[in-house]
Amino acid sequence: MPPEPTAANAADARPAPLDGLTVIDCSTVLAGPYCTMLLGDLGADVVKVEPPEGDATRGWGPPWVGSFGDGSRTAAYYLAVNRNKRSLRLDLKAPDGAAVLRRLLERGDVLVENFRVGGFARLGFDDETLRRLNPSLVHLAISGYGLDGPSATLPGYDFVIQALSGLMSITGAPDADGGGPTKVGVAISDVVTGMLGAVSVLAGLVGRERGVATGLAGGQRIDVSLLGATLASLVNQAQNAFTAGTAPGRLGNAHPNIVPYETFETADQPIAVAVGSERQWRRFCEVLGLPDLAGDPRFATNGERVVHRAELRPILAGRLRSRDAGTWLDALERAAIPCGPINDIVGAFASPEAEALGMTVEQTHPTWGHIRQVGIPFRLSGTPASIRLPPPALGEHTDELLDSLGYSRAEIADLRARRIV
C-alpha cells in the first residue's frame, strides 16, 4: 500500500522509523493534520481522507498557491501541515463512501480523527465497530474538551481554548502598560495537541508490539484534547499558581521566575537577553560596565533580582540604550551570555543557524510548482526522517488508493460518477 520511494528520499535508502505503517487520517484543520504530518515525516504512509469539499484549510487564504484559470487555488495554510500524505476525496455520509473507509481501516495501523465527540460513531465507526474491523488499530481521537464535562460535545477552536485555558491571561503586556490578554501568534493549542497526539500514537504502537508479543490484540483508543494539552503546556506557570495560590499575571516579554530574562531596547533596535545563572549574571554586569551591580544585595541572587525586578530593570535598560544592538550582541556573545536579535519570520529562516539546521526545504508539485516549506526539526542518525511527497491536491491519489483496495476501474468510475469520491 505505501507509495514507491521518490527522488526526495532515494539518496538515503535507510528505512525510516515508521516505514511499512499506514496511517488513516480522517482529521482536518491543524491539530490532527500536524500529528499525521509528523508521523509521515517519520516514514508512515499517511492516507488523508478528505470530505468532498476538502480540508477547510485549503480555503484559509491568502496567501495562495495555484490560482488557475478555473479559479482553483489552495491556501498556504494547508501546505503547512499536509506533506508526506496521499489524498482520498470521500463522502463518508454515503454508504459506499463509508465502505471505502472500512476497507482502509481493515488494512491500516493508525486512525487519527477529530470529529466532535460522537460524530465518528454516528457515521458508523463507533469503538466496537472499529475493534471488529481491526483489533490492532491504534485509534487517536482528538477533541476540544475531552469525552466528559459540560463542553464535551462542543467544537474545539484554538483561539477559544487559549482563552479558556488561561494561556491568554499570561500572554501580552501588563495592564499597567496598556496591555490585555493576547493569543499566541500561532495556533499553539492545536500544535501542542498535534505533538502530544503523535507521542501518544507512537506509545500506542509500542504497546501494540508488546501486546502481540504476549498474544494480545494490541490495539487501543487514545484520547487527546486541545484543552488538556494546553493546560499541560502551562508547566511552570501552572505550578506557580498551585504553589502560590494566586494566578500569575502578564509580564510582557519578562520571565516570571528569572531576571534578567527579557527584551531590552538598544540605541537602534531591541534584543533578547537571557541570563540563566549567577555566573552569567556576573559576566553580564561586567559586559555592561556595571560590575558593582553584581554585588548589590538587592541583585546578588536570582531570587533577589525577581523580588527587586522593578528597581533593576531601569538600570539595565538605561545602559543598554547607550549602544546599538550589534555592539551589544557581539560583546554579550563573546562573554557567553545568551542573547539574540529579534528576527521576523523571513529573517529567522534566512539566519545561518536555521540554514545549518536545514529548516527550509524545497519541493516541486505537479500542479502548484515550486514550494518552500519548513524542514523536519528532528534528526535520527540510524533511521532518518524524510520528505517524500509534497502536500497533495484534493483527491490527487484517489484512483491509486481505490485500486490498492481492490476496486475495479468500473467501480472507481461509478464512485466518481456518483460523487462519492
Helices and strands as residue ranges (DSSP letters): H 7-10, E 22-26, H 31-41, E 45-50, G 56-59, E 64-66, E 73-75, H 76-79, E 85-89, H 95-107, E 110-113, H 119-122, H 127-133, E 138-143, H 158-164, G 168-170, G 175-177, H 188-213, E 220-225, H 226-232, H 235-244, E 261-264, E 271-274, H 278-287, H 292-295, H 302-307, H 309-320, H 325-334, E 339-341, H 345-350, H 352-357, E 360-365, E 369-374, H 398-404, H 409-417
